[in-house]
């Protein structure tokens, strides 16, 4: 940009900024008429119709378009087939735990979050004998039981060929087999369970408030931002799964997609979608980095045909030529833990993640606890793979993983892949549905100010309307961020209005 053009852009920024300041001043002076920063946090739709997710995924090495294409053509089909194999179908978990932070008062509205108790008489004999292979058929104890109930028919099943070693990133002692039970993940899909209310909200409030900031600021170091984005991405993925498999009618037991829920919880906040993509690439990087280890791992369940299939599918996933050509290094972990404070910072964040892992014992719904523990262990395994040896060369030679860690890692990657696919395919429909059902009274602060000042319905994006009235150039997707750039050398925050509000309210 030429000097003259830059100064002209700054002048326009000041003009629009002055108009906004006038709007804010008038709105504040008429506080009884409008709630400028009320309880509603509906965003202004300044980016409606624009491609919000294009270019390189922040802090990663792949772009959104490539991720969506690879996920559709390569990753999602392979992962869907892989997690159905006997080896990846069964997960060992400690379901009976006391919450270390508060009394367990969680209540589930549906029995879909409860556990299916199966008497020994219903167990196939091969399940009761150690070191026997896993059957390919579903356990008979599930006949006539809720499809979403947790199956415990493999309590006595033992797997062979894997080292029992604890994960420094997670809280559970994975070597303590006495209190562990095996569940069939295919019989226990991650879906809506009716687990709502204060108990459910308290889990995520504790995760964000005690272990990482809910609204990351520029003062956070790179590593702390990464932790926040991982947790936010996982949170988004879980919300997508709830919305994609939702109980629409309890009377008729009708299940389906709840697109309005997905919009309210995820899509209306672009950062949550971006963090979902980031977390997907982060976990994918861990899987590809551990390729040599995973290729030679022992996928032995006693079912020779299925075990050969598992090994073949794993290799196809790890060494797919399309993936290696288009996105060979999804995330560059070498950027973390730099400087003298690196080791100390790593211990701090490791402790925070262990606290997050411990919070899974406080989930009041057993079905939700199962998937919470699995996915947090999977994320902890990804962290272990990427950062277990402090960046020393040939780190894969020193890597040791438990069978349960690998199962959790691959199932987590599959869950993230499913979420990315659903958001990419159903996101536009959810956006349209949300626009069609939007309330007549505006909830966006700028729209409320517009309606208060001019006594007529506000435009979809007041800032873009103002921009058009004073400039012959097309308005940017986010005028506030454009103005921020014209008057400051620092990168604009995701929401300049929130930053301004925080600065004037301490």
C-alpha positions as CSV (number, residue, x, y, z in Angstrom):
1,X,0.0,0.0,0.0
2,X,1.3,3.5,-0.9
3,X,1.8,6.1,1.9
4,X,-1.0,8.2,0.6
5,X,-3.4,5.3,0.5
6,X,-2.4,4.2,4.0
7,X,-3.0,7.7,5.4
8,X,-6.3,7.8,3.6
9,X,-7.2,4.5,5.1
10,X,-6.4,5.9,8.6
11,X,-8.5,8.9,8.0
12,X,-11.5,6.7,7.0
13,X,-10.7,4.6,10.1
14,X,-10.9,7.7,12.3
15,X,-14.1,8.8,10.7
16,X,-15.9,5.5,11.1
17,X,-14.4,5.2,14.6
18,X,-15.8,8.6,15.5
19,X,-19.3,7.6,14.3
20,X,-19.1,4.4,16.3
21,X,-18.0,6.4,19.4
22,X,-21.0,8.6,18.8
23,X,-23.2,5.6,18.6
24,X,-21.8,4.1,21.8
25,X,-22.1,7.5,23.6
26,X,-25.7,7.8,22.6
27,X,-26.5,4.2,23.5
28,X,-24.9,4.6,26.9
29,X,-26.8,7.7,27.6
30,X,-30.0,5.8,26.8
31,X,-29.2,2.8,28.9
32,X,-32.7,2.2,30.2
33,X,-33.9,1.8,26.6
34,X,-31.4,-0.8,25.5
35,X,-29.1,-3.3,27.0
36,X,-25.8,-2.6,25.3
37,X,-23.8,-5.4,26.9
38,X,-26.7,-7.6,28.2
39,X,-26.8,-11.3,28.8
40,X,-27.2,-12.1,25.1
41,X,-23.9,-12.6,23.3
42,X,-25.2,-13.1,19.8
43,X,-22.5,-11.8,17.4
44,X,-23.1,-9.3,14.7
45,X,-23.3,-11.0,11.4
46,X,-20.7,-9.0,9.6
47,X,-19.1,-12.1,8.2
48,X,-22.3,-13.7,7.0
49,X,-22.0,-15.0,3.4
50,X,-18.2,-14.6,3.5
51,X,-15.8,-17.6,3.6
52,X,-14.8,-17.4,7.3
53,X,-12.7,-20.5,7.1
54,X,-10.1,-20.2,4.4
55,X,-6.3,-20.0,4.3
56,X,-3.9,-21.6,6.7
57,X,-5.3,-22.9,10.0
58,X,-3.8,-20.7,12.7
59,X,-0.6,-22.1,14.3
60,X,-0.7,-25.0,11.8
61,X,0.8,-25.9,8.5
62,X,-2.3,-26.8,6.4
63,X,-5.1,-24.7,5.1
64,X,-8.8,-25.3,5.7
65,X,-9.6,-26.4,2.1
66,X,-6.9,-29.0,2.2
67,X,-8.1,-30.3,5.6
68,X,-11.7,-30.6,4.4
69,X,-10.6,-32.4,1.2
70,X,-8.2,-34.8,3.0
71,X,-10.7,-35.5,5.7
72,X,-13.4,-36.4,3.2
73,X,-11.3,-38.4,0.8
74,X,-8.7,-40.1,3.1
75,X,-8.9,-39.6,6.8
76,X,-12.6,-40.0,7.7
77,X,-13.2,-43.1,5.6
78,X,-10.1,-44.8,7.0
79,X,-10.8,-43.9,10.6
80,X,-14.4,-44.9,10.5
81,X,-13.3,-48.4,9.3
82,X,-10.4,-48.6,11.8
83,X,-12.4,-47.8,15.0
84,X,-14.8,-50.7,14.2
85,X,-12.1,-53.3,14.4
86,X,-11.9,-55.4,17.5
87,X,-8.7,-53.9,18.7
88,X,-9.9,-50.3,18.6
89,X,-13.5,-51.1,19.6
90,X,-12.8,-51.9,23.2
91,X,-11.6,-49.3,25.8
92,X,-10.4,-49.8,29.3
93,X,-11.8,-47.2,31.7
94,X,-12.3,-46.5,35.4
95,X,-15.9,-45.5,35.6
96,X,-16.3,-45.6,39.3
97,X,-14.4,-42.6,40.8
98,X,-15.0,-40.0,43.4
99,X,-14.7,-36.4,42.3
100,X,-11.6,-34.9,43.9
101,X,-13.0,-31.4,43.8
102,X,-16.7,-31.5,45.0
103,X,-19.4,-34.0,46.0
104,X,-20.8,-35.9,43.0
105,X,-24.3,-34.6,42.7
106,X,-24.7,-35.1,38.9
107,X,-28.1,-36.2,37.7
108,X,-29.0,-37.6,34.3
109,X,-32.4,-37.0,32.9
110,X,-32.2,-40.0,30.5
111,X,-31.2,-43.6,31.3
112,X,-29.1,-43.4,28.1
113,X,-26.2,-42.1,30.3
114,X,-26.4,-45.1,32.7
115,X,-24.5,-48.4,32.7
116,X,-25.8,-51.7,31.4
117,X,-25.1,-54.3,34.1
118,X,-24.7,-57.7,32.6
119,X,-24.8,-60.8,34.8
120,X,-22.0,-63.4,34.3
121,X,-24.5,-65.9,32.8
122,X,-24.8,-63.7,29.8
123,X,-21.0,-63.5,29.1
124,X,-19.7,-65.6,26.3
125,X,-17.3,-68.1,27.9
126,X,-14.3,-66.8,25.8
127,X,-14.7,-63.4,27.5
128,X,-14.1,-64.9,30.9
129,X,-10.8,-66.5,30.0
130,X,-7.7,-64.3,29.9
131,X,-5.7,-64.0,26.7
132,X,-8.5,-65.1,24.4
133,X,-9.4,-63.2,21.3
134,X,-12.2,-60.7,21.0
135,X,-15.4,-62.0,19.2
136,X,-16.5,-60.1,16.2
137,X,-20.2,-60.1,17.1
138,X,-21.9,-57.7,19.5
139,X,-22.3,-59.1,23.1
140,X,-25.7,-60.6,23.7
141,X,-26.3,-58.8,26.9
142,X,-27.3,-55.7,24.9
143,X,-30.4,-57.4,23.5
144,X,-33.4,-55.4,24.6
145,X,-31.3,-52.8,26.4
146,X,-30.9,-49.1,25.5
147,X,-28.6,-48.7,22.6
148,X,-26.6,-46.0,24.3
149,X,-26.1,-47.9,27.6
150,X,-22.5,-48.7,28.6
151,X,-21.5,-52.3,28.0
152,X,-19.3,-53.9,30.6
153,X,-19.1,-57.5,29.2
154,X,-15.3,-57.4,28.9
155,X,-14.4,-56.9,32.5
156,X,-12.1,-59.9,32.6
157,X,-10.6,-59.4,29.1
158,X,-6.8,-59.1,29.0
159,X,-4.8,-57.9,26.1
160,X,-1.2,-59.0,25.3
161,X,1.9,-57.4,24.0
162,X,1.7,-53.8,25.4
163,X,3.8,-52.1,28.1
164,X,2.0,-50.8,31.1
165,X,3.4,-47.3,31.7
166,X,1.7,-44.3,33.2
167,X,1.1,-41.2,31.2
168,X,2.6,-38.0,32.8
169,X,-0.1,-35.8,31.2
170,X,-3.1,-37.5,32.6
171,X,-4.4,-38.1,36.1
172,X,-5.7,-41.7,36.0
173,X,-3.2,-44.5,36.9
174,X,-3.6,-46.6,33.7
175,X,-1.5,-49.4,35.3
176,X,-4.2,-50.0,38.0
177,X,-6.2,-52.8,36.4
178,X,-8.1,-53.6,39.6
179,X,-10.7,-50.9,39.1
180,X,-10.8,-50.9,35.3
181,X,-13.6,-52.2,33.1
182,X,-13.8,-52.7,29.4
183,X,-16.5,-51.2,27.3
184,X,-17.5,-51.6,23.6
185,X,-17.3,-48.1,22.1
186,X,-19.5,-49.2,19.1
187,X,-22.3,-49.9,21.5
188,X,-21.8,-46.7,23.4
189,X,-21.8,-43.9,20.7
190,X,-21.0,-40.3,21.8
191,X,-24.4,-38.6,21.6
192,X,-27.0,-36.6,23.6
193,X,-27.7,-38.2,27.0
194,X,-29.8,-35.6,28.7
195,X,-26.9,-34.6,31.0
196,X,-27.6,-30.9,31.5
197,X,-28.0,-28.3,34.2
198,X,-25.5,-26.9,36.8
199,X,-23.6,-30.1,37.2
200,X,-22.8,-30.3,33.5
201,X,-21.9,-26.6,33.2
202,X,-19.7,-26.8,36.3
203,X,-17.4,-29.2,34.6
204,X,-16.5,-26.9,31.7
205,X,-16.5,-23.8,34.0
206,X,-13.9,-25.5,36.1
207,X,-11.9,-26.6,33.1
208,X,-11.7,-23.0,31.8
209,X,-11.6,-21.1,35.0
210,X,-9.0,-23.2,36.9
211,X,-6.7,-24.4,34.2
212,X,-6.8,-22.1,31.2
213,X,-8.5,-18.8,30.4
214,X,-11.8,-18.9,28.6
215,X,-11.0,-15.7,26.7
216,X,-7.3,-15.8,25.8
217,X,-5.5,-12.5,25.7
218,X,-2.4,-11.3,23.9
219,X,-0.5,-11.5,27.2
220,X,-0.7,-15.3,27.2
221,X,2.5,-17.1,25.9
222,X,2.3,-19.3,22.9
223,X,2.2,-22.5,24.9
224,X,-0.7,-21.3,27.0
225,X,-2.7,-20.3,23.9
226,X,-2.1,-23.8,22.5
227,X,-3.5,-25.4,25.6
228,X,-6.6,-23.2,25.5
229,X,-7.2,-23.9,21.8
230,X,-6.9,-27.7,22.4
231,X,-9.5,-27.6,25.1
232,X,-11.7,-25.3,23.2
233,X,-11.4,-27.5,20.1
234,X,-12.3,-30.6,22.1
235,X,-15.2,-28.8,23.7
236,X,-16.5,-27.8,20.2
237,X,-16.1,-31.4,18.9
238,X,-18.2,-32.8,21.8
239,X,-20.9,-30.2,21.2
240,X,-21.0,-31.1,17.6
241,X,-21.5,-34.8,18.4
242,X,-24.3,-34.0,20.8
243,X,-26.0,-31.9,18.1
244,X,-25.4,-34.5,15.3
245,X,-27.0,-37.3,17.3
246,X,-29.8,-35.7,19.4
247,X,-33.0,-37.0,20.9
248,X,-35.5,-34.9,19.0
249,X,-38.6,-36.5,20.5
250,X,-38.4,-38.5,23.8
251,X,-41.9,-39.9,23.5
252,X,-41.3,-41.6,20.1
253,X,-37.5,-42.0,20.7
254,X,-36.8,-40.1,17.5
255,X,-33.1,-39.3,17.1
256,X,-31.6,-36.9,14.5
257,X,-29.6,-33.7,13.9
258,X,-30.2,-30.6,16.0
259,X,-28.6,-27.9,13.7
260,X,-29.9,-25.0,15.8
261,X,-28.0,-26.4,18.8
262,X,-24.8,-26.8,16.8
263,X,-25.2,-23.2,15.7
264,X,-25.8,-21.9,19.2
265,X,-22.9,-23.8,20.8
266,X,-20.3,-23.8,18.0
267,X,-21.0,-22.1,14.6
268,X,-22.0,-18.7,15.9
269,X,-18.5,-18.4,17.4
270,X,-15.9,-18.7,14.6
271,X,-13.0,-19.1,17.0
272,X,-14.6,-22.4,18.3
273,X,-14.7,-23.7,14.7
274,X,-11.1,-22.7,14.1
275,X,-10.0,-24.3,17.4
276,X,-11.8,-27.5,16.3
277,X,-9.7,-27.6,13.1
278,X,-6.5,-26.8,15.1
279,X,-7.1,-29.6,17.6
280,X,-7.8,-32.0,14.7
281,X,-4.4,-31.1,13.1
282,X,-2.6,-31.2,16.4
283,X,-3.8,-34.8,17.1
284,X,-3.2,-35.8,13.4
285,X,0.4,-34.6,13.8
286,X,0.9,-36.8,16.9
287,X,-0.4,-39.8,15.0
288,X,1.9,-39.2,12.0
289,X,4.9,-38.5,14.2
290,X,4.4,-41.9,15.9
291,X,4.0,-43.7,12.6
292,X,7.0,-45.9,13.0
293,X,5.8,-47.0,16.5
294,X,2.2,-47.5,15.4
295,X,3.2,-49.5,12.3
296,X,5.1,-52.1,14.3
297,X,2.7,-52.2,17.3
298,X,1.1,-55.6,18.2
299,X,-2.6,-55.4,17.3
300,X,-3.3,-58.9,18.7
301,X,-6.8,-59.8,19.9
302,X,-6.7,-63.5,19.0
303,X,-8.8,-62.9,15.8
304,X,-6.1,-63.3,13.2
305,X,-8.2,-62.1,10.3
306,X,-9.3,-59.0,12.0
307,X,-5.9,-58.3,13.4
308,X,-4.3,-58.4,10.0
309,X,-7.0,-56.0,8.8
310,X,-6.3,-53.6,11.7
311,X,-2.6,-53.6,10.9
312,X,-3.3,-53.0,7.2
313,X,-5.8,-50.1,7.9
314,X,-3.3,-48.5,10.3
315,X,-0.6,-48.5,7.7
316,X,-2.9,-47.1,5.0
317,X,-3.8,-44.2,7.4
318,X,-0.2,-43.5,8.4
319,X,1.4,-43.6,5.0
320,X,-1.4,-42.4,2.7
321,X,0.4,-40.6,-0.2
322,X,-2.3,-37.9,-0.5
323,X,-1.8,-37.0,3.2
324,X,2.0,-37.0,2.9
325,X,1.9,-34.8,-0.2
326,X,-0.7,-32.3,0.9
327,X,-0.1,-32.0,4.6
328,X,3.1,-33.8,5.7
329,X,3.5,-31.8,9.0
330,X,0.0,-30.7,10.2
331,X,1.5,-28.9,13.3
332,X,5.1,-27.9,14.1
333,X,5.7,-28.8,17.7
334,X,9.3,-27.6,17.5
335,X,8.1,-24.1,18.2
336,X,7.1,-24.9,21.8
337,X,9.1,-24.8,25.1
338,X,11.8,-22.5,23.8
339,X,14.1,-20.4,26.0
340,X,15.3,-20.9,29.6
341,X,11.8,-21.0,31.0
342,X,10.7,-23.8,28.6
343,X,11.1,-26.8,31.0
344,X,9.3,-24.9,33.9
345,X,6.5,-23.8,31.6
346,X,6.1,-27.4,30.3
347,X,5.7,-28.7,33.9
348,X,3.1,-26.0,34.6
349,X,1.0,-26.8,31.6
350,X,1.4,-30.5,32.2
351,X,0.0,-30.0,35.7
352,X,-2.9,-28.0,34.3
353,X,-3.7,-30.8,31.9
354,X,-3.6,-33.4,34.6
355,X,-6.1,-31.3,36.6
356,X,-8.4,-31.3,33.5
357,X,-8.0,-35.0,33.3
358,X,-9.0,-35.3,37.0
359,X,-12.1,-33.3,36.4
360,X,-13.5,-36.1,34.2
361,X,-14.1,-38.0,37.4
362,X,-16.6,-35.3,38.3
363,X,-18.8,-35.9,35.3
364,X,-22.1,-37.0,36.7
365,X,-23.2,-39.1,33.6
366,X,-21.3,-42.4,33.2
367,X,-21.7,-42.3,29.4
368,X,-20.3,-38.8,29.3
369,X,-17.6,-39.7,31.7
370,X,-16.6,-42.6,29.4
371,X,-16.1,-40.3,26.4
372,X,-14.6,-37.5,28.4
373,X,-12.0,-39.8,29.8
374,X,-11.3,-41.4,26.4
375,X,-10.9,-38.1,24.6
376,X,-8.8,-36.5,27.3
377,X,-6.6,-39.5,27.4
378,X,-6.3,-39.3,23.6
379,X,-5.3,-35.7,23.9
380,X,-2.9,-36.5,26.7
381,X,-1.4,-39.2,24.5
382,X,-0.9,-36.7,21.7
383,X,0.9,-34.4,24.1
384,X,3.0,-37.3,25.3
385,X,4.0,-38.2,21.7
386,X,4.9,-34.6,20.7
387,X,6.6,-33.5,23.9
388,X,7.7,-36.6,25.8
389,X,11.5,-36.2,25.3
390,X,11.9,-32.4,25.2
391,X,12.6,-32.2,21.5
392,X,15.6,-34.5,21.4
393,X,16.4,-36.1,18.1
394,X,15.1,-39.6,17.2
395,X,12.4,-39.2,19.9
396,X,10.3,-41.9,18.4
397,X,12.9,-44.5,19.5
398,X,12.2,-43.6,23.1
399,X,8.4,-43.6,22.8
400,X,6.4,-46.1,24.9
401,X,2.7,-46.2,24.6
402,X,0.0,-48.3,26.3
403,X,-2.5,-50.2,24.2
404,X,-5.2,-48.1,25.9
405,X,-3.4,-44.8,24.9
406,X,-3.3,-45.9,21.3
407,X,-7.0,-46.8,21.3
408,X,-7.9,-43.5,22.9
409,X,-5.7,-41.6,20.4
410,X,-7.2,-43.1,17.3
411,X,-10.7,-42.9,18.6
412,X,-10.2,-39.2,19.4
413,X,-8.8,-38.5,15.9
414,X,-11.9,-40.2,14.5
415,X,-14.2,-38.1,16.7
416,X,-12.5,-34.9,15.6
417,X,-12.6,-36.1,12.0
418,X,-16.3,-36.7,12.3
419,X,-16.9,-33.2,13.8
420,X,-14.9,-31.5,11.1
421,X,-16.9,-33.4,8.4
422,X,-20.2,-32.5,10.0
423,X,-19.4,-28.8,10.4
424,X,-18.1,-28.6,6.8
425,X,-21.1,-30.3,5.3
426,X,-23.9,-29.1,7.6
427,X,-22.6,-25.7,8.7
428,X,-24.2,-23.8,5.8
429,X,-27.6,-25.4,6.5
430,X,-27.3,-24.6,10.2
431,X,-26.4,-21.0,9.4
432,X,-29.4,-20.6,7.1
433,X,-31.7,-22.2,9.7
434,X,-30.4,-19.9,12.4
435,X,-31.0,-16.8,10.2
436,X,-34.6,-18.0,9.5
437,X,-35.4,-18.5,13.1
438,X,-33.7,-15.3,14.4
439,X,-35.8,-13.2,16.8
440,X,-37.2,-10.0,15.5
441,X,-35.6,-8.0,18.3
442,X,-31.9,-7.5,17.7
443,X,-29.4,-9.1,20.2
444,X,-26.2,-7.7,18.6
445,X,-25.1,-4.7,20.6
446,X,-24.6,-2.6,17.5
447,X,-28.0,-3.6,16.1
448,X,-29.6,-2.6,19.4
449,X,-27.9,0.8,19.2
450,X,-29.1,1.2,15.6
451,X,-32.7,0.3,16.5
452,X,-32.6,2.7,19.5
453,X,-31.3,5.6,17.5
454,X,-33.2,5.3,14.3
455,X,-36.4,3.6,15.4
456,X,-36.3,1.1,12.5
457,X,-35.1,-2.4,12.0
458,X,-31.3,-2.5,11.9
459,X,-29.3,-3.9,8.9
460,X,-27.6,-7.2,9.1
461,X,-24.2,-5.5,9.8
462,X,-24.5,-1.8,10.9
463,X,-20.8,-1.3,10.6
464,X,-20.8,-2.3,6.9
465,X,-23.8,-0.1,6.3
466,X,-21.9,2.9,7.8
467,X,-18.8,2.0,5.8
468,X,-20.7,2.1,2.6
469,X,-22.2,5.5,3.4
470,X,-18.8,7.2,3.7
471,X,-16.6,5.2,1.3
472,X,-16.9,4.1,-2.3
473,X,-14.8,1.0,-1.5
474,X,-16.4,-2.3,-0.6
475,X,-16.6,-2.8,3.2
476,X,-14.3,-5.3,4.8
477,X,-15.6,-8.4,6.5
478,X,-14.9,-6.9,9.9
479,X,-14.7,-3.1,9.8
480,X,-13.7,-2.9,13.5
481,X,-10.6,-5.1,12.9
482,X,-9.7,-3.0,9.8
483,X,-9.9,0.2,11.8
484,X,-7.9,-1.4,14.6
485,X,-5.1,-2.2,12.1
486,X,-5.1,1.4,10.7
487,X,-4.5,3.0,14.1
488,X,-2.4,0.3,15.9
489,X,0.7,-1.7,15.1
490,X,-0.6,-4.6,17.2
491,X,-2.7,-7.4,15.6
492,X,-6.4,-6.8,16.2
493,X,-8.2,-8.9,18.8
494,X,-11.0,-11.2,17.8
495,X,-13.6,-8.8,19.2
496,X,-12.5,-5.2,19.4
497,X,-15.7,-4.2,21.1
498,X,-14.9,-6.5,24.0
499,X,-11.4,-5.1,24.3
500,X,-12.8,-1.5,24.4
501,X,-15.4,-2.5,27.0
502,X,-12.7,-4.1,29.1
503,X,-10.5,-1.0,28.9
504,X,-13.2,1.4,30.1
505,X,-14.5,-0.9,32.8
506,X,-11.2,-2.0,34.4
